[in-house]
Structures are given as C-alpha cells and as structure tokens.
C-alpha cells in the first residue's frame, strides 16, 4: 500500500475537509440516537408490561449500537489518522459545477491483506477544492478512505471506498505537487482516458465501477 506522509494542517482540515465533517455529523446523530434509545428503554421498563420488556430489549440493543458508533467515530475521524492510514490514490476533476466539482478516482477496493489488488473507478462530489483549478482533467492527489464500520465485507470487496484530497489537509502547494509526483503517469493517464465513464460511475448504486484487470496497463493489470 502506498502511503504519503506530510504535516497535516488541522485548522485548515477542520475548515474544509468534508470527510471529517461527515464523520462529525455521524457522531452527533449517534449521540442523539443513544439518548433517545436510552430514554425509550427506561420508559418501557417503567411501564412494567410483558410486551414493554420485549420492546425494551430492542431499544437497549439500539442504545448499545448507537453508543458504539458515538465512541468509534472520534477515534476513526482523527484527521492525522485518516491521512496516515489512507492509500495515496489519483483523482481527477471530471466535471465542474456551480455547486462544486465531481472527482473521478482510481482506487484498490480489495480487502486489506489481500494479495491481488482489484481496481475500480469511484466518484465523489465535493463542494470546495482549495489548491486546485475547477477544470476537467485537473490532477487531485488523494487518499482512499475505507468504510469499515459495516458488519461484513461483500466478498473480497470493501463496501465503500472514497477519495479524500490531500488539499483538504494542507495549504502547501509543494506538498500537493509532491503527492502528485508520487503517483505514476500510467495511473493519471488511465483516469484521463476514462473521464467519459464518470457519469456511468455516478449512476451506479455504489458509485464505483470495477475495472477488468486484464484490460489494465501492465503495471496495474494481472
């Protein structure tokens, strides 16, 4: 796995990093759900009816689940951890819109510790992309963020992998340029050549399109 080390500007990341903002919202929702479920459990026990105890068990399980998410999120949403653990991947702007841009990224969606990679195209709509021009083909070095809170994987594929731009973690153009250079020209060219597939990827339920390994360039294919 290819990692990219740099000093994360936490103030900048907290202001623009949409992954961090999504995880923060998830934690707030989990805290609210914990409170509601716990209150519901207490009320049902107080009613002291046989049917109420059955519902109380379900509410208690909901409380435990919501509490686990609330406690899990801060550890996984550390800006430094997200960048340190993520694999450096290429992404390019496929479309510029008044409300933001659409990124097309090349990611390995195979499970960790799997010997053979399996590449896919994924898309992500972002509102703000500092350090980059909002034009089709703009190269946006990113890290892959995997959703591992799902109870199980789908075969050898992770249920969700998205791209988080390096530019969301730093304002230093030199760092972004160094990350861009660390990605092979073959990978950048593969994305540029497949910009037309971005809309097809966006229409899929999982927002990703698996690539045939036999049709990939030599250094990426099987």
C-alpha positions in Angstrom: 0.0 0.0 0.0 1.3 3.4 -1.0 1.2 6.0 1.8 2.0 9.6 1.7 3.5 11.4 4.8 3.0 15.1 5.4 2.3 17.5 8.2 -1.5 17.9 8.4 -2.7 21.4 8.9 -5.5 20.6 11.3 -7.1 24.1 11.4 -7.3 24.0 7.6 -8.6 20.4 7.6 -11.3 21.1 10.1 -12.5 24.0 8.0 -12.6 22.3 4.6 -12.3 18.5 5.0 -15.8 17.1 4.0 -14.9 13.6 5.2 -14.2 14.9 8.7 -17.4 17.0 8.6 -19.5 13.9 7.6 -18.0 11.8 10.5 -18.6 14.7 12.9 -22.3 14.7 11.8 -22.4 10.9 12.2 -21.2 11.2 15.8 -23.7 13.9 16.7 -26.5 11.7 15.2 -25.2 8.7 17.1 -25.2 10.6 20.4 -28.7 11.8 19.8 -29.8 8.3 19.0 -28.2 7.0 22.2 -30.1 9.4 24.3 -33.4 8.7 22.6 -32.9 4.9 22.7 -31.8 5.0 26.4 -34.9 7.1 27.3 -37.1 4.8 25.4 -35.6 1.8 27.2 -36.2 3.4 30.6 -39.8 4.3 29.8 -40.6 0.8 28.6 -39.2 -0.8 31.7 -41.1 1.7 33.9 -44.4 0.7 32.1 -43.8 -2.8 33.6 -45.8 -4.8 30.9 -44.7 -8.1 29.3 -44.8 -6.5 25.8 -42.9 -3.5 27.1 -40.0 -5.6 28.2 -39.7 -7.2 24.7 -39.5 -3.7 23.2 -37.1 -2.6 25.9 -34.7 -5.3 24.8 -34.8 -3.9 21.2 -34.3 -0.3 22.5 -31.4 -1.4 24.7 -29.7 -3.0 21.7 -30.2 0.2 19.8 -28.7 2.1 22.6 -25.6 -0.1 22.7 -25.2 0.2 18.9 -25.6 4.0 18.8 -23.2 4.4 21.7 -20.6 2.2 20.0 -20.8 4.4 16.9 -20.5 7.6 19.0 -17.4 6.2 20.7 -16.0 4.7 17.4 -16.2 7.9 15.3 -13.8 10.2 17.2 -11.0 7.6 17.0 -11.5 6.9 13.3 -12.2 10.6 12.4 -8.8 11.9 13.5 -7.5 13.9 10.6 -4.0 12.7 11.1 -5.2 9.1 11.2 -7.3 9.4 8.1 -4.4 10.6 6.1 -1.8 8.3 7.7 -3.8 5.2 7.1 -5.2 6.0 3.7 -3.5 4.8 0.5 -2.3 7.6 -1.9 -4.5 7.4 -5.0 -5.0 9.5 -8.1 -8.2 11.5 -8.7 -9.1 14.0 -11.4 -11.8 16.6 -11.9 -14.3 15.0 -14.3 -16.8 17.8 -14.2 -17.1 21.4 -12.8 -20.4 22.6 -11.5 -21.6 25.8 -9.8 -22.0 23.9 -6.6 -18.6 22.2 -6.7 -16.7 19.6 -8.8 -17.0 15.8 -9.4 -13.9 13.8 -8.8 -13.1 10.5 -10.6 -10.6 8.4 -8.7 -8.8 5.1 -9.2 -8.8 3.0 -6.0 -8.0 -0.5 -4.9 -11.2 -1.9 -3.5 -9.8 -5.3 -2.4 -9.9 -6.1 1.3 -6.7 -5.3 3.3 -4.1 -8.1 3.3 -5.5 -9.4 0.0 -2.6 -10.3 -2.3 -4.1 -9.2 -5.6 -5.4 -5.7 -6.0 -8.8 -5.0 -7.7 -9.1 -1.6 -9.1 -12.3 0.4 -9.6 -13.3 3.9 -10.6 -15.1 5.8 -8.0 -16.7 9.3 -8.0 -17.1 11.9 -5.3 -18.9 15.3 -5.5 -17.0 17.9 -3.4 -18.1 21.5 -2.6 -14.6 23.0 -2.1 -11.3 22.1 -3.6 -8.6 24.6 -2.4 -5.2 24.4 -4.2 -6.7 23.2 -7.4 -8.4 24.6 -10.5 -12.0 23.6 -11.2 -11.4 22.3 -14.7 -11.8 18.8 -16.2 -8.6 16.8 -16.0 -7.1 18.7 -13.0 -5.0 16.2 -11.1 -6.0 15.9 -7.5 -3.8 13.6 -5.4 -5.9 12.0 -2.7 -6.0 9.2 -0.1 -8.5 6.4 -0.1 -10.9 6.4 2.9 -12.5 3.0 3.5 -15.8 2.5 5.3 -15.0 -0.4 7.7 -17.9 0.1 10.1 -20.1 -2.3 8.1 -20.5 -5.6 9.9 -19.0 -7.6 7.0 -17.5 -7.2 3.6 -19.1 -8.1 0.3 -16.8 -11.0 -0.9 -13.3 -9.6 -1.1 -14.6 -6.0 -1.8 -15.0 -3.3 0.8 -18.4 -1.9 0.8 -17.3 1.7 0.4 -14.1 3.4 -0.6 -13.9 7.2 -1.4 -11.2 9.7 -2.2 -10.1 12.4 0.2 -8.0 15.1 -1.5 -4.6 15.9 0.0 -5.6 19.6 -0.5 -8.1 19.1 2.3 -5.2 18.6 4.7 -2.7 21.2 3.7 -2.4 24.6 2.1 1.2 24.0 0.9 1.3 23.7 -2.9 4.7 22.0 -2.6 3.1 19.1 -0.6 0.3 18.7 -3.2 2.9 18.7 -6.0 5.0 16.1 -4.2 1.9 13.9 -3.8 1.0 14.3 -7.4 4.5 13.3 -8.5 4.4 10.2 -6.3 1.6 8.8 -8.4 2.7 7.1 -11.7 1.9 8.8 -15.0 0.2 5.5 -16.0 -2.4 5.9 -13.3 -3.0 9.6 -14.2 -3.4 8.7 -17.9 -5.8 5.9 -17.1 -8.1 8.3 -15.4 -7.8 11.0 -18.0 -8.6 8.4 -20.8 -11.7 7.3 -18.9 -13.2 10.7 -17.9 -16.2 9.8 -20.1 -17.1 7.0 -17.7 -17.6 9.3 -14.7 -21.3 9.8 -15.4 -21.7 6.0 -15.7 -20.0 5.5 -12.3 -22.2 8.2 -10.7 -25.3 6.4 -11.8 -24.3 3.1 -10.1 -25.7 2.4 -6.6 -22.2 2.1 -5.0 -20.7 5.0 -7.0 -17.9 2.7 -8.3 -17.1 0.7 -11.4 -14.9 -2.4 -11.2 -12.2 -2.5 -13.9 -11.2 -5.6 -15.8 -7.7 -6.4 -14.6 -6.8 -7.9 -18.0 -7.5 -4.6 -19.7 -5.4 -2.5 -17.4 -1.9 -1.3 -18.2 0.9 -3.7 -17.4 2.0 -2.3 -14.0 -1.6 -2.4 -12.8 -3.1 -5.4 -14.6 -2.7 -9.1 -13.7 
